[in-house]
Amino acid sequence: NGVLCDCGVGTIQCECQGEVCLIERGDNWFYEKVANCEDAGGVAAIIYNNVDESIFSNDWTLDISANIPAAFISQLDGQYLVERGLGKAVAMTTSNSFQFNANTLN
């Protein structure tokens, strides 16, 4: 749980200490995006698709050794968060599936 922070495409560490990193897909591997978030002090990572297509990828599971929760959401949901969710408190729970509900934004 934390405030939603924009990390761009996550190729470098962003300034999101103690916050939830919102990261756009593209330019590097998913595990690198999550690692950059964690190394910068982020408490969770949400990666959103950069195209309007299926969000499932085999790349998601490669070399993930982070100690923070991470999720992958659609382009539409990611754009919504960029436009209306940055700087707001979000709660993220993990299980075998992840659901985003815009109504949970404070």
N, C-alpha and C positions, 0 to 999 in steps of 0.2 A: 504494500500500500504506500502511496505517496503522491506527490504532485507530478503531473504529466509534463515532461520536458522534451523539446524537439532536439533530436540528435542528427537530423539530416539523413544521409545514407549510411552513417555509422562507420566510415572508413578511418576515422580518428576518434580519440576519446573526446567526448563532449563534456560540458560543464553541468553535470546533472547529479552532483553529490547528494545522496539520500533521496533521489527522485526516480520516477519510472521513466525510462528512456523510450521515446517513440521514434522508431527508425524506419526509413523507407527502404524497400528491397532494391538491390542493384549495387554494382561496383565491387562488391567483395562477398565472401562466404557468410552464411548466416552465423556460424560459430564465431567468426571474427567480429561481427556486429555485437553479439552478446558479450564476448570477451572485452571489447572496448567499453561497453556500458558498465560492466562489472569493474573493470580496472579504474574507471573514472568515479567509482563510488555509487553507481546506480543500484537500485534495489530490485529492479525487474526490467525486462525488455519486452516491448511490443513491436514486432516487425510487421509492416503492412505492405501488401503487394503494390508494385508499381505499374501493373497492367490489370485490366478487367478480365481475369481468367481464373481458372482453378488455383487455389492457394496451396495445393499439396505438392511437395517436392522431396525427392530422396536426399537432396542436399541438406535438409533440415536436421537430419540425425548425424551427420558427419562430424566427428571430433567435438561434440558438445561436452564440455567438461566444466561448465560454469556452475557456480553455487547460487545463482539467482534464478527465479522463474522466468521463462520466456514463452511467448505465444506469437502466432502468426495469424493476421487477420486480413480481410479483403481490402482492396484498394478503396472501395466506397467507405468502409468503416474508418480506414486510416485517414482519408481526406476529411471526414467528419471530425475526427479528433484534432487534426491540424487546425481546422477552421474554428472549432468550438470548445475543444477540451484542453488546450495547452494552458498550463498554470493552474489547472483545477485538480482537486484531489480525486484520485481514482483508487479503486480497490480491485485487486486482481487475485483470483483464486484459480488454482490449477487442478486438473483431474485428467482423465483420458480425453477430454474435449474441453474446448474453451468457447465461451459465448460472450459476445460483447452486447451490452445493453446501454444505449445512449441515455436512458432514463436514470442511470446510476451516477451520472456526472453531477457533482455538487455545483 
